[in-house]
């Protein structure tokens, strides 16, 4: 299995994760899910593999979730899935799949849990936050 990232190039966290993967020597398959959309089976499989519910995967910030009434706790998982299929932006990102697992990589350094090799340090996020120090270790 190769490394797959479900990516939104307009998202800083998603850009950070893609950069970390490339710095670590991976050539990930990039899925531009906002263009390609989702299938029901794909979302269900990703959520199951990442141990997420549709509610946990729902992106509320900078999405139409509130306007669509999806933040109401009474909204069913089935309704959330339907909305995510219609509006792919409702799925939080990036979701990364590797041989070590599937994760919603928020914060971006979560990706380190599912890759075998890490980038050489130091590594920083776009906002300047350190992810790995000069010795390739996570800062305290």
TARA-V37729 format. One record per run of one state. SS is the DSSP state (a for helix, b for strand, c for the rest). FROM is the first residue (numbers start at 0). TO is the last residue. If there is no record, write none. Layout:
ss=SS from=FROM to=TO
ss=SS from=FROM to=TO
//
This chain:
ss=c from=0 to=2
ss=b from=3 to=5
ss=c from=6 to=10
ss=a from=11 to=22
ss=c from=23 to=27
ss=b from=28 to=30
ss=c from=31 to=31
ss=a from=32 to=35
ss=c from=36 to=38
ss=a from=39 to=49
ss=c from=50 to=52
ss=a from=53 to=56
ss=b from=57 to=57
ss=c from=58 to=75
ss=a from=76 to=85
ss=c from=86 to=86
ss=a from=87 to=89
ss=b from=90 to=90
ss=c from=91 to=93
ss=b from=94 to=97
ss=c from=98 to=99
ss=b from=100 to=103
ss=c from=104 to=106
ss=a from=107 to=113
ss=c from=114 to=121
ss=b from=122 to=123
ss=c from=124 to=128
ss=b from=129 to=131
ss=c from=132 to=139
//
